[in-house]
Amino acid sequence: MDSKSLAERIVTRALKSGADEAEVYLVSEREFELTVRNGEVETVKQATSKGLGLRIFKDKKLGFTYTSDFSDEALEESTRRAIQLSRVADPKPWNGLADFEKGGIKDLDLYDPSISEIANDKKIEIARETEKIALSSDKRITRTERSYFSDSETEVFIVNSKGLSLTNKSSGISFGIYVIAGEGNDMQGGGWDSSKRYAKDLDTVENVAKTAARKAVEKLGARPVETQKAPVVFDRYGSGEFWYGILFAMEGDSVYKKTTFLTDYLGKRIASGLLTLVDDPTISRHVSSQPFDGEGTITRKNVLIDKGVLKMFIYDSLTARKASVNVNTMAQRYGYKSLPSAGILNIIVQNGDVDREKLISGIKNGFYVKGLRGIGTDTPTGTYSCGASGFWIKDGEIAFPVDGVTLGGNALDLLKNIEAVANDLDLRGGLNSPSFKIVEMTIGGKR
């Protein structure tokens, strides 16, 4: 029996066993990863897996089980346990399957069949060559932590008692390296990778290797600066954690519980008019795109912040019902062993119209952030405090590398004080941002 028919049969069985509503989330996956160090293959991992999660609702009570055993006995037992669990759960008026729009899903071109045909020897060759080029690109590179290659194929089926029946097949392929530069008390690390849906879209081995080496070498000699207030430029690859802090504060259930500093800001300006932030998992071939979310809702582009105005919070169907709001929902799902939950899918801070060099050129003294150590934003209060590294800007030019400093401020003030957004957006992953400049932040360093 094929996976779709199997899922449909389990849904029917659950309804006959007493469930009011039932959903099967079935995942079939192949994964491969190898690591190379000092030219030798250090680890090789290859696995295929298949499993399903069964979610049922009975009298507004939830029961959830999962299994990788597809025998009739195991599936029947899984259904029985889900029903039993629902009987002892507490009823919640918002429980139930998501409402969904009937219709087909968009083909986002997420599957490359050629990936499965790549020979393991070729994968090893790519990892070794990446390491070789990185080590030889600069004499200050002393060693590699690892060079790796990985690929995967995933097929997801979601079937429920409301008539939903969706399938998505996707692939992923990536390689990268992390290197160490310097010796003794002055050692710095740097890494880079390329991750795509299609093998032919990958970056070149040479560019990945040399970029990793440059990122390590450029940080040698890093030192703290005096504590002060100064303009701060966030690099496009160094701002991810900053945006995660803002996004966590936009989580719908936190708004319902009034445990986020953004609770009362829906429809109000929270940021500079230069800032527009969207969740868009509908981009063809993108590594974070998907045609439907963890609840089976067909994905779409959602505008979260529009020219500085907060337009929506992040809900799945359950938290939206709980809060009595009618919004486009966004649900993540981390495999068949997990329940769906509200979450971002593919965040994009939209491009500005300023060259990145111009963000820096007008600064007499300031900080160019290349990396953050953690999220930094306290969700209940909006207080921002985070360790950072990067470069000091002097008279409009990069002067020296900086480390051992802490950035501080208030998240709302920081958002409103974004005075320029660069045009250097690079869609690499699940959170993508151009570089941007904040008028002033507190930089904690030497006293």
C-alpha positions in Angstrom: 0.0 0.0 0.0 1.4 3.4 -0.9 1.9 6.1 1.7 -1.1 8.2 0.8 -3.5 5.2 0.9 -2.0 4.1 4.2 -2.5 7.6 5.7 -6.1 7.6 4.5 -6.7 4.2 6.0 -5.4 5.3 9.4 -7.6 8.4 9.4 -10.6 6.2 8.6 -9.7 3.8 11.4 -9.3 6.6 13.9 -12.8 7.9 13.1 -14.3 4.5 13.5 -12.5 4.2 16.8 -14.3 7.2 18.2 -12.2 10.3 17.1 -14.2 13.4 16.0 -11.3 14.5 13.9 -8.0 12.8 12.8 -4.8 13.7 10.9 -1.9 11.7 9.7 1.5 13.3 9.1 3.8 10.8 7.3 7.4 11.5 6.5 9.8 9.4 4.4 13.4 10.6 4.4 16.9 9.7 3.2 19.9 11.5 4.7 23.6 11.4 4.0 26.5 13.3 5.6 30.3 13.0 5.7 33.0 15.0 7.3 36.7 15.3 6.4 39.6 16.4 8.5 43.2 16.6 7.6 42.4 14.9 4.3 40.9 11.9 5.9 37.2 10.9 6.0 36.3 11.3 9.7 32.6 10.3 9.7 30.0 9.0 7.3 26.3 8.8 8.2 23.7 7.5 5.9 20.1 6.7 7.0 16.7 6.2 5.6 13.6 6.6 7.8 9.9 6.5 7.6 7.4 7.4 10.3 4.0 8.9 10.9 2.3 11.0 13.6 -1.4 10.6 14.4 -3.2 13.5 15.8 -6.8 13.0 16.9 -9.4 15.2 18.6 -12.3 13.8 20.7 -14.6 16.2 22.6 -12.1 19.0 22.1 -9.4 16.9 23.7 -6.1 16.1 22.0 -4.4 12.7 21.6 -1.1 12.3 19.7 1.1 9.3 19.0 3.8 8.5 16.5 5.5 5.3 15.2 8.0 4.1 12.6 6.5 0.6 12.7 4.0 0.3 9.8 2.8 -3.2 10.6 -1.0 -3.6 11.0 -0.6 -4.4 14.7 1.6 -1.4 15.4 -0.6 1.0 13.5 -3.7 -0.3 15.3 -2.0 0.1 18.6 -0.9 3.6 17.8 -4.5 4.5 17.0 -5.8 2.9 20.2 -3.2 4.8 22.3 -4.1 8.1 20.6 -7.8 7.6 21.5 -6.8 6.7 25.1 -4.7 9.7 25.5 -7.5 12.0 24.3 -9.7 10.6 27.0 -7.4 11.7 29.8 -6.5 15.0 28.3 -8.1 18.3 29.4 -10.7 19.7 26.9 -9.8 23.0 25.3 -12.4 24.9 23.3 -9.9 25.9 20.6 -8.7 22.3 19.9 -9.4 20.9 16.4 -7.9 20.6 12.9 -7.2 23.8 11.0 -9.7 25.0 8.5 -8.2 25.0 5.0 -8.7 26.3 1.5 -9.5 23.6 -1.0 -7.4 23.6 -4.1 -4.1 22.5 -5.4 -0.7 23.5 -4.2 1.9 25.4 -6.2 4.8 23.5 -7.6 7.8 25.3 -6.1 10.4 23.1 -7.9 12.0 21.8 -4.6 13.1 18.3 -5.8 16.3 17.5 -7.7 16.4 13.8 -8.6 20.0 14.0 -9.7 21.2 14.4 -6.1 20.6 10.7 -5.4 22.9 9.8 -8.3 26.0 11.6 -7.0 28.6 9.0 -6.1 30.0 8.9 -2.6 33.5 9.3 -4.0 32.5 12.6 -5.6 31.1 13.8 -2.3 34.4 12.9 -0.5 36.3 14.7 -3.3 34.3 17.9 -2.8 34.9 17.9 1.0 38.6 17.2 0.6 39.1 19.8 -2.1 37.2 22.4 0.0 39.6 21.7 2.9 42.7 21.7 0.7 41.9 25.1 -0.8 41.0 26.7 2.5 44.3 25.5 4.1 46.4 26.8 1.2 44.6 30.1 0.7 46.4 31.9 3.6 49.4 30.8 5.6 47.7 32.0 8.8 45.1 29.2 8.5 46.5 26.6 11.0 43.8 23.9 10.8 40.3 22.9 10.0 37.6 21.9 12.4 35.8 20.0 9.7 34.9 20.0 6.0 31.5 18.4 5.2 29.1 17.4 2.5 25.5 16.4 3.1 22.4 15.8 1.1 18.8 14.6 1.7 15.5 13.7 0.1 12.2 14.1 2.0 8.6 13.3 1.1 5.8 14.5 3.3 2.1 13.4 3.3 -0.6 15.0 5.3 -4.1 13.6 5.3 -7.0 14.5 7.5 -10.7 13.8 8.1 -11.6 17.2 6.7 -10.7 16.0 3.2 -7.2 17.3 3.1 -4.7 15.2 1.2 -1.4 16.8 0.3 2.1 15.6 -0.7 5.4 17.4 -1.1 8.8 15.9 -2.2 11.9 18.0 -1.7 15.7 17.7 -1.7 18.6 19.5 -0.1 22.3 19.5 -0.7 25.1 21.4 1.0 28.8 21.5 1.7 31.0 23.8 3.8 34.0 24.2 6.1 35.0 25.7 9.4 38.7 26.7 9.8 41.0 28.1 12.5 43.4 31.0 12.0 46.3 32.0 14.2 48.0 30.4 17.2 48.3 30.7 21.0 46.3 33.6 22.4 45.2 34.9 19.1 43.1 32.2 17.4 39.9 32.9 15.4 37.5 30.7 13.6 35.5 31.2 10.4 33.2 29.1 8.4 31.1 29.2 5.2 28.8 26.9 3.3 26.5 26.6 0.3 23.1 25.0 0.7 20.6 24.6 -2.1 17.7 22.5 -3.4 19.4 21.6 -6.7 23.0 20.4 -7.0 23.8 22.6 -10.0 22.9 25.7 -8.0 25.7 25.2 -5.4 28.5 27.7 -5.1 32.0 26.8 -6.3 34.3 24.8 -4.0 36.9 27.6 -4.3 34.6 30.4 -3.3 33.3 28.5 -0.2 36.8 27.5 0.9 38.3 31.0 0.4 35.4 32.8 2.1 35.7 30.6 5.2 39.4 31.3 5.3 38.9 35.0 4.9 36.3 35.1 7.7 38.8 33.6 10.1 41.9 35.6 9.1 40.1 39.0 9.1 39.3 38.6 12.9 42.9 38.0 14.0 44.1 40.7 16.5 40.5 41.4 17.6 40.2 43.6 20.7 37.5 45.4 22.7 37.0 49.1 22.5 36.1 51.7 25.1 32.6 51.7 26.4 30.6 54.4 24.4 27.6 55.2 22.3 28.1 55.1 18.6 26.5 54.2 15.3 26.2 50.5 14.5 26.0 48.7 11.2 24.8 45.1 11.2 26.2 43.0 8.4 23.7 41.0 6.4 25.1 37.7 7.6 25.6 38.9 11.2 22.1 40.1 12.1 20.1 36.9 12.3 19.9 36.6 16.0 18.8 40.3 16.3 15.8 39.5 14.1 15.0 36.3 15.9 14.6 38.3 19.1 12.0 40.5 17.4 10.2 37.6 15.8 10.0 35.6 19.1 8.3 38.7 20.6 5.7 38.5 17.8 4.6 35.0 18.7 0.8 34.9 19.1 0.4 32.9 22.2 2.8 35.3 24.0 0.6 38.2 22.9 -2.5 36.3 24.2 -0.7 35.9 27.6 0.6 39.4 27.5 4.2 38.2 28.0 5.8 40.1 25.2 6.7 43.8 24.9 4.8 44.0 21.6 1.4 43.0 23.0 -0.3 46.4 22.4 1.5 47.3 19.2 -0.6 45.7 16.5 -1.3 48.2 13.8 1.1 50.7 15.3 4.6 51.8 14.1 7.3 49.8 15.9 10.2 50.5 13.5 11.7 52.8 10.9 9.6 53.3 7.8 12.5 51.8 5.9 11.8 48.4 7.4 9.5 45.8 5.8 9.6 42.2 7.0 7.8 39.3 5.4 7.4 35.6 5.8 7.5 34.1 2.3 7.9 30.3 1.8 6.7 30.4 -1.8 9.9 31.2 -3.6 10.8 28.7 -6.2 13.8 26.4 -5.3 14.5 28.2 -2.1 15.9 26.1 0.8 13.2 27.2 3.2 10.2 27.2 0.8 7.4 24.7 1.2 4.0 24.5 -0.5 2.0 23.8 2.7 2.8 24.3 6.4 2.8 21.9 9.3 -1.0 21.9 9.5 -1.6 21.5 5.8 -2.4 25.2 5.1 -1.3 26.3 1.7 1.6 28.7 2.2 1.5 32.4 1.1 3.5 35.5 1.5 2.6 37.2 4.8 3.7 40.8 5.6 4.6 41.0 9.3 6.0 44.5 9.4 5.1 47.0 6.6 7.2 50.1 6.4 7.6 50.1 10.1 4.0 49.2 11.1 3.3 45.9 12.9 0.7 44.2 10.7 0.3 40.7 12.2 1.4 38.3 14.9 2.5 34.7 14.4 -0.2 32.1 15.1 -1.0 28.5 14.2 -4.7 27.5 14.0 -5.0 26.6 17.7 -3.4 29.7 19.1 -5.5 31.9 16.7 -8.7 30.3 17.9 -7.5 30.6 21.5 -7.0 34.4 20.9 -10.2 34.7 18.8 -8.3 36.3 15.9 -8.9 35.7 12.2 -5.4 35.8 10.6 -3.3 33.8 8.1 -1.7 31.1 10.2 1.9 29.8 10.0 2.7 26.4 11.5 6.1 24.7 11.7 6.5 20.9 12.1 9.8 19.3 13.1 9.1 15.8 11.6 6.5 13.2 12.4 7.4 13.0 16.1 6.2 16.6 16.7 3.0 18.5 16.8 2.5 21.6 14.7 3.2 24.9 16.3 3.2 28.6 15.4 6.4 29.6 13.8 8.2 31.4 11.0 8.9 29.6 7.7 11.1 31.9 5.6 11.7 35.4 6.9 12.9 38.1 4.5 13.8 41.7 5.5 13.3 43.5 2.3 16.1 45.2 0.4 16.8 48.9 0.9 18.4 51.2 -1.7 21.8 52.0 -0.3 25.1 50.3 -1.1 26.6 48.6 1.9 29.8 50.7 1.6 27.8 53.9 2.0 26.4 52.6 5.4 30.0 52.8 6.6 31.5 55.7 4.7 29.7 58.4 6.6 30.6 57.1 10.1 33.4 58.8 12.0 33.5 56.3 14.8 31.3 53.2 14.9 30.9 49.5 15.0 30.4 47.1 12.1 28.7 43.9 13.6 29.7 40.6 11.9 28.6 38.2 14.6 26.3 38.1 17.7 26.4 35.7 20.6 22.8 34.9 21.2 19.4 36.4 20.7 19.8 39.4 23.0 16.2 40.6 23.3 14.3 39.9 26.5 10.7 39.1 25.2 8.7 40.5 28.2 10.6 43.8 28.5 12.2 44.5 25.1 15.6 45.1 26.8 18.4 44.3 24.4 21.9 43.1 25.5 24.1 40.8 23.4 27.8 40.0 22.9 29.1 41.0 19.5 32.2 40.9 17.3 33.1 42.7 14.1 35.2 45.7 13.1 35.7 49.2 14.3 34.9 52.0 11.8 37.2 55.0 11.8 36.6 58.0 9.4 34.4 55.9 7.2 36.7 53.0 6.8 37.3 49.6 8.5 40.1 50.1 11.0 40.6 47.0 13.1 38.7 43.8 14.3 36.7 44.0 17.5 35.7 41.3 20.0 34.7 41.2 23.7 32.0 43.9 23.5 28.3 44.0 24.4 25.6 45.8 22.5 22.8 47.3 24.6 19.6 49.2 24.2 15.8 48.8 23.9 14.5 46.8 21.0 11.8 49.3 20.0 14.2 52.2 20.1 16.7 50.2 18.0 14.0 49.4 15.4 12.9 53.0 15.2 16.4 54.2 14.9 17.3 52.2 11.7 18.3 55.0 9.5 19.5 53.1 6.4 19.0 49.7 4.8 21.4 48.3 2.2 20.6 46.7 -1.1 22.7 43.6 -0.5 20.1 40.9 0.4 21.3 37.3 -0.2 18.6 34.6 0.1 20.7 31.9 1.8 18.5 30.3 4.4 15.4 30.6 6.6 16.1 34.2 7.8 17.5 36.7 5.3 18.3 40.3 5.9 20.3 43.1 4.1 22.8 45.0 6.1 21.4 48.0 8.0 22.5 50.9 10.1 21.2 52.0 13.6 21.8 55.6 14.5 23.3 54.8 17.9 23.7 51.9 20.4 25.5 51.5 23.7 28.7 49.5 23.1 30.0 48.0 26.3 33.7 47.3 26.3 36.8 48.4 28.2 36.3 50.7 31.2 
